[in-house]
């Protein structure tokens, strides 16, 4: 199949739209023009760097090299999950919760899909494994960070209700139930919105890329449906994992609420 290749001039022309947005920001005194231009520069450097790295990984197709790339991706995602909430747990608690939620959710989701639907040969084929993990991590990162932020920002607000339930002998899960539900809901809602808009309001990026690459639109739609379901499940697991991880950090073995484990 024929693929239209882009050259440097094509990217320069497209970058004029970023310059236009920066000009609008400057003219209206929104003052985000520096962030826009810096983000655009980072996009160019990061994506080209990743492209060169993946070219090497795909050429060798070694399991250890694939595992190394995946480990780096998950570590960076866990760092983002920990950094996004305004509130912080002491002792790098955000990092531990983020790492556990990201690692468990990503590995479960990707192993499930590689062994049930796609069946690449070998199963660790980097073209499938790294691509799927990259897609999954985006949803996992958003869901986990939203759920973690909801738990850490809401626990002070719900302090009296939680302590009242705990004092009556309720287990931590029951005492935190309202906050847990709200935090997990925050993490899952973006995935619901994404699925609701797919195909009607938006044409998802994966499907668009496959169509441009020459794939039959129906086959591209099937792949996109598979991925949307995959991301929905990953979002739910990540949100639940982050919320429950934060709850465990905010209680002790005696069933007490430990707000001292939140940074002032």
N, C-alpha and C positions, 0 to 999 in steps of 0.2 A: 504494500500500500504506500502511496505517496504521502509524505509528511512535509508540510511547509516549514522550512527552517528559518529561524530569525537571525539576523545579523545585528551588529552593534548599532547601526543607524536606526533600525526598527525600535530598539530599546530606548535610544536617545529621544526619538519622536514621542514615544509613550511617556517618557519622563516629563515632557512638557506639561502634562496634566497635573503632575505633582507640583511643578513650579506654579501652575495656575492656582492650585489650592493654597500654596504658601502666599501667593500674591493677594488672594482674597483674605486670608488671615491677617496679613499686614495692613491691608486697606481698611478692614473693619476693626482693627486693633484687638483681634482675638488673641494675639500673641502666642500662637502655637506654630508659627512658621519654622522656627528652629527645630522643634520636635519633628515636624513633618519632613524636613530635609534630612535630618539625622536618621530618622526611621527609614527613609528611602535609601540612604547610603548603606545602612545596615542590611537592608533587604538584599541589595545587590551583592554585597560582600558575602553575607551568610549563605545565600542560595547558590552562588557560584562556587563557594568553598565546598558546600555539601555536594554539589554536582560532581566536582572533581573527586571527592572522597568516595562517593557511591560508584563512580566509574571504576575505581581501583577495587572496591569491594566486590562489585559484580564480576569483574574480570577474574578474580581469584576464587570466589564462591566458597571460601573456607568457613567452616562453622565457628571457629574461634574468632575470626575477624567480624563475622556477623554478630556474634555475642558481644564483642567489644563495642561495636557501634550502638547496639541496643542498650547496653548498660549505660553508656554516656547519655543517650537520649532520655532514658528513664531518670537518671540522676539530675539532669537539667530540669525535667518536668517536675520532679519532687521539690527541687529548689524553688521553682515558681509557685507551686502550691503553698509552700511555707511562707513565701515572701508577700503574697498578695493580701492576706487578711491584715487589717490594721492592728488587731490585738495579737499578743504574742504569749505563748506558753514559755515558762522558764525552762532552762536546761535544754535548749534546742528542741523543745517539745513539738513545735510546728513542723520541724524537719523530720522528726521521727514519724509523726502521724502522716505527713505527706508522702514520705518514702514508702511506708507500709501500704497506703491506699493505692499509690501509683503502681508499685511493683506487683502486688497481688492481682489487681484488676487487669492490668495490661497482660500479664502472663496467662491468666485464666482465659481471657477473651481471645487472644491470638492463638493459643494452643487449641482452643475449642474450634475456631474457624479453620485452622490449618489441617485439622484432623477430621473434620466433618463435611466441609463444603468444598474447599478449593483443592485439597490433596496435591500440592506441588511435589515434584520429584527432583531432588530430595526435599524433605519437608521443611528444611531450614533455608531453602533457596532465598538468598537475600532480596531478590526482586519482589518476592511476595512478603517475606517476613518483615523486612525493614519498612517497606511501603505501608503494610497494614499497621505496624506498630506506630509509625509516624502519624497515621490518621487517627488511630485510637487514642494516642496520647493527647491530642488536641481536646477531645471531649472529656477525657479523664481529668486533665488539668483543670478545665473550667468547672466541671461538676464538683471535684474535690475541693477546690479553692472556695467556691461559693458556699458549700456545705460547712466547711471549716470556719469560714468567716461568720456564717450565721450562728454557729455554736458559740464561738468565742465572744462575739459582740452581743449575743442575747443572754448569756448566762448571768451577767450582772443584773440585767433587767428582770430576769425571772428568778432571781436569788431567793426571794421570800417564799414563792410557791414551791420551788425545788426543795428548800430546807424544810418546809412544812411537811411535804410528802415523806422525806427521808426520816424526819422525827417520828412519824407515825408508823415507821417500819417498812415503808415501801422500798423495793429494790431500786437501784440507780436507774435502770431502764424505764421503770414506771415513773419515777420522779422527774426524769428528763423528757418524758414522752412528748409533750407539746412542743418543746424546743427541738427535739429530734425530728419530729414530723415536718416542722417548718423548714429546718435546715436541709433535710433531704429533698423536700419539694423545691427549694431554691436551686438545688443542684440539677434536678431532673427537668425543670421547666424549659431551659434552652433547647434540650434535645427534643422535647415535645413540639416546640415552636418550629424547629428545623424540619421535623417530619411533616408537620401540618402544611408548611409552605412549599415543600419540595414538589416540583412538577407543575405547580399552579402559579405561584408567585415567583419562585426562583428555579433555576436549572442548576442543580448542584455541580460543584467544580469537577468532581471525578467523572461524572457522566459527560460533562462538556468536553473534558480533555480526551476521553475515549472517542467521542463522536468526531472531534477534530482530527484525531489520529486515524480515523477511517473505520472504526467499529460500527457494526449495525446498531441503530438506535435502540432496538428492542433489547439486544444483548447488553448494551450499555446501561439501559434502564434496570435490567436484572441485577447487574453488578452494584448499581447504586442502591437498590432496595436492600440487597444483602448488607451493604455497608451501613445503611441507615439503621437497620435492626441491630447490627453489631455495635454501633455507637450508642444506641439507646440502652442496651444492656450494660455497656461499659460505664455509661453515665450513672445509672442506678447503683451499680456496685461501688463505684468510686465515691459517690455522695454518701452512701450508707457507711462505707468504710471510714471515711474522714469524720463523719458525725460521731460514730461510735468510738473511734479512736480518741477524739477530743473528750468525749464523756468519760472514758476510762482515765484520762489524764487529770480530769477535774474532780475525781472522786478517789478515795483511798480504800484500803481493804476493810475498814470499819464502816464503810458506807457514809462517809461524811463528805460534804461539799468543800472542795479545797480551792477557794478563790486566790489563796496565796500563791498558787502555781501559775497565776496569770501575772504578767508583768504590769506594774503600775502604769 
